[in-house]
Amino acid sequence: MDHADIFDRSTKNRDGINGVRIGIVTDNEDPKDLGRVKLRFPWREADDESYWARIATQMSGKQYGSYFLPEIDDEVLVAFAGGDVHQPFVIGSLWNGNRKPPQKNSDGNNDIREIVSRQGHRVQFDDNSDDGGHLKIETKAGHTITLDDADGKEKVDIRDKSGTNRIRLDSSSDTVSIEAGDTLELSAKTIKLRGDKNVDIGATQSLDLSSKSKASLSSNGKLDINSTMAMAIEAGAILNIKGKMIFLN
């Protein structure tokens, strides 16, 4: 049978198409939203499109599953249900000389696994056995979430592209640190800061504590308020100073 006739439904494809074939994606906008694509086959003389081809995925179900549609002009591997050319389905994607992999296995260790989007967003699995490896999620701009399993240095790191704004959960030192290049803001109806041992609040320049209503400072033990320079205590109304003994010097 002439290859040019295989898409003609009036022609019976008695022999069928055995094995798999290479296809090039021509359309991925499925009018029925079934995740199908259309193809052309470089091994055919004609440039007409195939029927809509379903895609074999790692998992599929009702409104769930892995969703990775190939792009236009991507090279794919195609099989045909029962050898019927009218029932193609894509069983995998292929790299070629024009569309190369996002990684190189130049050292032969094959430590890196990656999912990279068209824009350059990536999920990277690093299985480097020397440092325990890591899992990294990174946007094209450079914002990252890194889960590091290095022995003795286990941590979770969230950074923006500048690298100056960071949240770190350090498992090795049981420390959570938040850093900002300029301003760090906490906003909520209620904010509680509690330390089982100590709470230290310091500033290299000025420290302002204020409230639009009531403010309280108390201690179950000793309370010291001191300044190495001048100190002013002022009230807009009545100022009460009360104690069993009061020393003024």
C-alpha positions, 0 to 999 in steps of 0.5 A, spaced: 500 500 500 502 506 498 504 510 504 500 516 501 493 512 502 494 510 509 490 515 512 484 514 507 479 511 511 476 508 505 482 504 504 482 498 508 489 497 511 489 490 511 497 489 513 497 494 518 503 498 521 507 494 525 512 496 531 513 503 532 514 510 528 517 516 529 512 522 529 513 530 529 507 534 533 503 539 529 498 540 533 497 540 541 490 544 542 485 538 542 478 541 541 475 535 546 480 537 551 483 530 552 490 531 552 491 529 545 496 531 539 496 531 531 502 528 528 506 528 521 510 522 519 517 524 516 517 517 513 511 519 509 512 523 502 505 527 504 505 532 509 498 531 512 496 530 519 494 524 523 488 523 527 488 525 534 493 521 538 492 519 545 498 520 549 501 514 554 503 518 561 505 515 567 499 516 571 492 518 568 485 518 572 479 523 573 482 530 573 488 527 576 495 524 573 501 527 570 500 532 565 506 533 560 503 535 553 509 535 547 510 542 544 509 543 536 515 540 532 517 535 538 519 528 536 515 523 539 515 515 538 508 513 536 505 506 536 498 504 533 492 500 536 492 493 533 496 496 527 491 501 525 493 507 523 487 511 525 488 509 532 495 512 533 498 514 540 504 517 543 508 512 547 514 517 548 518 523 546 525 523 543 531 528 543 535 529 537 540 534 534 536 540 534 532 539 541 537 536 545 537 534 553 537 539 558 543 536 562 550 532 560 552 526 563 559 528 562 562 525 568 559 518 567 556 518 574 549 520 572 547 523 578 542 528 575 535 527 574 531 533 571 524 536 569 525 542 565 519 546 562 519 550 556 521 557 560 526 554 564 523 552 570 526 546 573 525 540 578 532 537 579 534 531 583 541 530 585 543 523 587 551 525 588 553 520 593 559 524 596 554 529 599 548 525 600 544 529 594 539 534 594 532 536 591 531 543 588 526 547 585 528 553 581 524 558 577 527 561 570 529 567 574 533 564 580 528 563 585 529 556 589 527 551 594 533 546 596 532 540 600 539 538 602 541 531 605 548 532 606 550 528 612 551 533 618 549 539 614 541 537 612 537 543 611 531 546 607 533 553 604 528 558 600 531 563 597 529 569 592 533 570 585 537 576 589 540 571 594 539 576 600 532 574 602 532 567 605 529 562 610 533 556 612 531 550 616 537 547 619 536 540 621 544 539 624 543 545 628 536 545 630 535 552 627 530 556 623 533 563 620 529 568 616 534 573 613 532 579 609 536 584 604 532 590 607 525 589 611 522 583 614 515 584 616 510 580 620 503 581 619 497 578 623 491 579 628 496 576 633 503 575 633 506 571 639 514 570 640 516 565 646 522 562 648 523 556 653 530 559 655 531 566 652 528 571 647 533 577 645 531 583 641 536 588 639 538 593 634 544 596 631 541 603 631 534 604 634 529 600 637 522 602 637 516 599 641 509 602 641 502 600 641 496 604 639 492 602 645 495 599 652 502 596 652 505 592 658 512 590 660 512 585 666 517 580 669 516 574 674 523 576 677 527 581 676 526 587 671 532 592 669 531 598 665 537 602 664 541 606 659 548 608 658 546 615 656 540 619 658 533 616 660 526 620 659 520 617 662 514 622 661 506 621 661 501 625 658 497 624 664 498 621 671 505 618 672 505 613 678 511 610 681 509 605 686 514 600 690 515 597 697 521 601 697 523 607 692 530 609 692 531 616 688 539 618 687 
